[in-house]
Amino acid sequence: MPSGVIIKGIGGFYYVKAEDGVYECKAKGTFRKDSKIPLPGDNVSVSVVDREKRLGFIEEIYSRTLQLIRPAVANINQIAIVVSVKSPLPDYYLLDKLLITVMQKEISGVICINKIDLDEKNINNIVESYKCTGIKTILLSAVLNVGYDELEKVLAGKTTVFAGQSGVGKSTILNRIMDSYVMKTGEVSDKIERGKHTTRHAELIELKSGGFVVDTPGFSSFEITDIEPGDLQKYYPEFNQFIGKCRFAGCNHISEPGCEVKSALENGLISPERYGRYIEFYNDLKEKQRKKYS
C-alpha cells in the first residue's frame, strides 16, 4: 500500500504524489463519518484500484503536525507573505494578521516585497515598519530580475504557503522559481487596483531544490482566530524583550501607566503603525469575547 502526500483536492478527488507517481483518489466514507476532510499537505496511505490508470482510495490520513483553516492546508512549516509596493498597494492589516498566524503556529515566516521597480519610497516604508519584527524580507522584481535566487534558498527543503492579496504576483513569482509556466497569472484592474482571482484552490508544487510551495487564492479578508485578547502581545516579536518589565503584571500595553512597550514605542524601537494596528486587533478580540460571553 503506497504512501504519499496530497498535492491537490478538487471536487471530491485527491491527487496523491507517491514514489511511483501521482494517484487520483477518492476518500473512504469513514472520513466523512469522523468529520475528517483530507487536505493538501496531508500524508496518507493509498489502496490502489488500478495501477495503470493510477486510481485508488485514501485509506489513512497520518497525524498532522499543523493545520491551517485558511488556506485549508496541512503540515506546512513556512509562510511566505507576498505584498506589492504598488498595484495593489500593501494591505498592512492582512500582512500583520498573517504574521500573527506565523507566530501563533510557531513556523517560519518571510515577507516578499514584490514589484519593487514600481515605487522605491514604498519599499522603504515596508522595510522600516517590519525590521523590528526580525522577520526576513526579500525584495523581488520580475522586471529587474532580482530576489529569486535568495527566495529559492529560503524555500529549499520546506513546505511553504504563499499568501497575500490578489494581484500581488504570487503566481508570477512561483512561475519564475519553477522556471516554467505552472500557473495562470492574474492581472490587476486599473480602476480598483484589486487582483482578479486566478488560483481557486490550494495546491502543492514540488521544488527542484526539495520541498513544496503552496499557491493559495488571494485574500480579500483574513480573520485572527483562537487568540485571547491578553495573548495577542505574544505574537508581536518586537514586544518580546519588554514583556514582563512593565509596572503592572498583566499589562496589555494600551492604557496602563509604566508600560515598557509604550516606552519603546516613544523611543522609536517599535513601529507606530504596527502598534496602532495591534490596538485595533486587541479591541476587536475584546469585542468578540464580550459578544461570546454576553
C-alpha positions as CSV (number, residue, x, y, z in Angstrom):
1,M,0.0,0.0,0.0
2,P,1.8,3.1,-1.2
3,S,2.1,6.3,0.9
4,G,2.3,9.8,-0.3
5,V,1.3,13.4,0.1
6,I,-1.9,15.0,-1.2
7,I,-0.9,17.7,-3.6
8,K,-4.3,18.8,-4.7
9,G,-8.0,18.2,-4.0
10,I,-10.8,19.1,-6.4
11,G,-14.5,18.1,-6.4
12,G,-14.0,15.1,-4.1
13,F,-10.9,13.8,-5.9
14,Y,-7.5,13.9,-4.3
15,Y,-4.2,13.7,-6.1
16,V,-1.6,11.9,-4.1
17,K,2.1,12.0,-5.0
18,A,3.7,8.7,-4.2
19,E,7.2,7.4,-5.0
20,D,5.9,5.8,-8.2
21,G,3.8,8.7,-9.5
22,V,0.6,10.6,-8.8
23,Y,-2.7,8.7,-8.0
24,E,-6.2,10.1,-8.4
25,C,-8.0,9.1,-5.3
26,K,-11.4,9.2,-3.6
27,A,-11.5,9.3,0.2
28,K,-13.0,6.4,2.2
29,G,-16.5,7.2,3.6
30,T,-15.3,6.7,7.1
31,F,-13.5,10.1,6.9
32,R,-16.9,11.8,6.4
33,K,-18.3,10.0,9.4
34,D,-15.4,11.2,11.5
35,S,-15.7,14.7,10.0
36,K,-12.1,14.5,8.9
37,I,-11.5,16.0,5.5
38,P,-8.3,15.2,3.6
39,L,-6.3,18.4,2.9
40,P,-3.4,19.3,0.6
41,G,-0.2,18.6,2.5
42,D,-1.7,15.5,4.3
43,N,0.5,12.4,4.4
44,V,-1.7,9.5,3.5
45,S,-1.7,5.8,2.6
46,V,-3.4,4.7,-0.6
47,S,-5.1,1.4,-1.7
48,V,-4.5,1.0,-5.4
49,V,-7.6,0.2,-7.5
50,D,-6.0,0.5,-10.9
51,R,-2.2,0.9,-11.0
52,E,-2.1,1.5,-14.8
53,K,-4.6,4.3,-14.6
54,R,-3.2,5.5,-11.2
55,L,-6.6,5.2,-9.4
56,G,-7.1,4.5,-5.7
57,F,-8.6,5.3,-2.4
58,I,-7.2,7.2,0.6
59,E,-7.1,4.6,3.4
60,E,-5.5,6.6,6.2
61,I,-4.6,10.2,7.0
62,Y,-1.5,10.3,9.1
63,S,-1.2,12.6,12.1
64,R,-0.9,16.3,11.2
65,T,1.8,18.5,12.6
66,L,-0.2,21.6,11.8
67,Q,-3.4,22.6,10.1
68,L,-4.5,26.0,8.7
69,I,-8.1,26.8,8.3
70,R,-7.5,29.4,5.6
71,P,-5.9,28.4,3.4
72,A,-7.1,24.8,4.1
73,V,-3.7,23.0,4.1
74,A,-1.8,20.7,6.4
75,N,1.7,20.1,7.6
76,I,3.2,23.4,6.2
77,N,6.2,24.8,8.1
78,Q,6.7,28.2,6.5
79,I,4.5,31.1,5.2
80,A,5.8,33.5,2.5
81,I,3.7,36.6,2.7
82,V,3.7,38.5,-0.6
83,V,3.0,42.2,-0.7
84,S,3.5,44.5,-3.7
85,V,4.7,48.1,-3.3
86,K,2.0,49.2,-5.8
87,S,-0.8,47.8,-7.9
88,P,-2.3,46.8,-5.5
89,L,-1.0,48.9,-2.6
90,P,0.0,46.9,0.5
91,D,-2.7,45.7,2.9
92,Y,-0.9,46.1,6.2
93,Y,-3.8,44.7,8.2
94,L,-3.7,41.5,6.2
95,L,0.1,41.4,6.5
96,D,0.0,41.8,10.2
97,K,-2.7,39.2,10.6
98,L,-0.7,36.7,8.6
99,L,2.4,37.4,10.7
100,I,0.4,36.8,13.8
101,T,-0.5,33.4,12.4
102,V,3.2,32.7,11.8
103,M,4.0,33.5,15.4
104,Q,0.9,31.6,16.7
105,K,1.7,28.4,14.8
106,E,5.4,28.7,15.6
107,I,6.6,28.3,12.0
108,S,9.0,30.3,9.8
109,G,7.9,33.4,8.0
110,V,9.3,35.6,5.2
111,I,7.9,38.8,3.8
112,C,8.3,39.0,0.0
113,I,8.1,42.6,-1.2
114,N,7.2,42.4,-4.9
115,K,7.2,44.8,-7.8
116,I,10.0,46.9,-6.3
117,D,10.5,48.5,-9.7
118,L,7.2,50.5,-9.3
119,D,7.8,52.6,-6.2
120,E,11.1,53.0,-4.3
121,K,9.5,55.1,-1.5
122,N,7.0,52.4,-0.6
123,I,9.8,49.8,-0.4
124,N,11.4,51.8,2.4
125,N,8.1,52.2,4.2
126,I,7.5,48.4,4.3
127,V,11.1,47.6,5.3
128,E,11.2,50.2,8.1
129,S,7.8,49.1,9.5
130,Y,8.9,45.4,9.8
131,K,12.6,45.5,10.5
132,C,11.8,45.5,14.3
133,T,10.0,42.1,13.9
134,G,13.1,40.2,13.0
135,I,11.1,38.6,10.1
136,K,13.3,38.2,6.9
137,T,12.3,40.4,4.0
138,I,13.2,39.7,0.4
139,L,12.9,42.3,-2.4
140,L,11.6,41.0,-5.7
141,S,11.0,42.2,-9.2
142,A,10.4,40.3,-12.4
143,V,11.3,43.5,-14.4
144,L,14.6,43.9,-12.6
145,N,15.1,40.1,-12.2
146,V,16.1,40.4,-8.6
147,G,15.4,38.4,-5.4
148,Y,14.6,35.0,-6.9
149,D,17.9,33.3,-6.0
150,E,17.6,34.5,-2.4
151,L,14.0,33.3,-2.2
152,E,14.9,29.8,-3.6
153,K,17.4,29.3,-0.8
154,V,14.7,30.2,1.8
155,L,12.2,27.8,0.2
156,A,14.6,24.8,-0.1
157,G,13.5,21.8,1.9
158,K,10.4,23.4,3.4
159,T,6.7,23.3,2.7
160,T,5.8,26.9,2.2
161,V,2.4,28.6,1.8
162,F,2.4,31.7,-0.4
163,A,-0.2,34.0,0.8
164,G,-1.3,37.6,0.2
165,Q,-3.8,39.8,-1.6
166,S,-5.0,39.0,-5.1
167,G,-2.8,40.6,-7.8
168,V,0.4,40.9,-5.7
169,G,2.2,38.5,-8.1
170,K,2.3,35.2,-6.1
171,S,1.8,33.0,-9.2
172,T,4.3,35.0,-11.2
173,I,6.9,34.5,-8.5
174,L,6.3,30.8,-8.4
175,N,6.5,30.6,-12.2
176,R,9.9,32.2,-12.1
177,I,11.1,29.9,-9.3
178,M,9.8,26.8,-11.2
179,D,11.3,28.1,-14.4
180,S,8.2,27.1,-16.2
181,Y,4.7,28.4,-16.7
182,V,3.0,26.3,-13.9
183,M,0.0,28.6,-13.2
184,K,-2.1,31.2,-14.8
185,T,-1.1,34.7,-13.8
186,G,-3.6,37.4,-13.0
187,E,-3.9,41.0,-13.9
188,V,-5.0,43.9,-11.7
189,S,-7.9,46.1,-12.5
190,D,-6.8,49.6,-13.3
191,K,-9.9,51.1,-11.7
192,I,-9.9,49.4,-8.4
193,E,-6.3,48.0,-8.2
194,R,-7.5,44.7,-6.9
195,G,-6.3,41.4,-8.4
196,K,-8.6,39.2,-10.3
197,H,-8.7,35.7,-8.6
198,T,-6.9,33.1,-10.7
199,T,-5.9,30.5,-8.1
200,R,-9.1,28.7,-6.9
201,H,-7.7,26.1,-4.6
202,A,-4.6,25.3,-2.6
203,E,-2.1,23.2,-4.5
204,L,1.3,21.8,-3.6
205,I,4.0,22.2,-6.2
206,E,7.3,20.3,-5.8
207,L,10.5,22.3,-6.0
208,K,13.7,21.1,-7.8
209,S,15.7,22.1,-4.7
210,G,13.4,20.0,-2.4
211,G,10.3,20.8,-0.5
212,F,7.0,22.1,-1.8
213,V,5.3,25.5,-2.3
214,V,1.6,26.1,-1.9
215,D,-0.1,28.7,-4.0
216,T,-3.4,29.9,-2.5
217,P,-6.3,32.0,-3.6
218,G,-5.8,35.7,-2.9
219,F,-7.3,37.1,0.3
220,S,-9.8,39.9,0.5
221,S,-10.1,39.3,4.2
222,F,-8.5,37.2,6.9
223,E,-9.6,36.8,10.5
224,I,-7.5,36.2,13.6
225,T,-8.9,33.1,15.4
226,D,-8.3,31.2,18.6
227,I,-6.5,34.1,20.4
228,E,-7.4,35.5,23.7
229,P,-7.1,39.4,23.8
230,G,-4.4,39.1,26.5
231,D,-2.4,36.7,24.5
232,L,-2.1,38.9,21.4
233,Q,1.0,40.5,22.6
234,K,2.8,37.2,22.5
235,Y,2.6,37.3,18.7
236,Y,4.4,40.6,18.3
237,P,8.1,39.7,18.3
238,E,9.2,43.4,18.8
239,F,7.4,43.3,22.2
240,N,9.2,40.3,23.5
241,Q,12.1,42.0,25.2
242,F,9.7,44.3,27.1
243,I,7.0,41.9,28.2
244,G,7.2,41.3,31.9
245,K,9.1,44.5,32.6
246,C,6.0,46.8,32.8
247,R,4.9,48.3,36.2
248,F,1.8,46.1,36.3
249,A,1.6,42.4,35.8
250,G,-0.8,41.5,33.0
251,C,-0.1,44.8,31.2
252,N,-1.8,44.8,27.8
253,H,0.4,47.8,26.6
254,I,-2.6,50.0,25.7
255,S,-3.6,52.5,28.5
256,E,-1.6,51.2,31.5
257,P,1.0,53.5,33.1
258,G,4.6,52.4,33.4
259,C,4.4,50.3,30.2
260,E,7.7,49.4,28.7
261,V,6.2,48.6,25.3
262,K,4.8,52.1,25.1
263,S,8.2,53.5,26.2
264,A,9.9,51.5,23.4
265,L,7.3,53.0,21.0
266,E,8.2,56.5,22.1
267,N,11.9,55.7,21.6
268,G,11.4,54.6,18.1
269,L,12.0,50.9,18.8
270,I,8.5,49.8,17.7
271,S,6.7,50.8,14.5
272,P,3.9,53.3,15.4
273,E,1.8,51.8,12.5
274,R,2.2,48.3,13.7
275,Y,1.4,49.3,17.3
276,G,-1.7,51.2,16.1
277,R,-3.0,48.0,14.4
278,Y,-2.1,46.0,17.5
279,I,-4.6,48.2,19.5
280,E,-7.3,47.7,16.8
281,F,-6.8,43.9,16.8
282,Y,-6.9,43.8,20.6
283,N,-10.1,45.8,20.7
284,D,-11.7,43.6,18.0
285,L,-10.8,40.5,20.1
286,K,-12.2,42.1,23.2
287,E,-15.4,42.8,21.4
288,K,-15.7,39.2,20.1
289,Q,-15.0,38.0,23.6
290,R,-17.7,40.2,25.0
291,K,-20.3,39.0,22.5
292,K,-19.3,35.4,23.1
293,Y,-20.0,35.6,26.8
294,S,-22.9,38.1,26.9
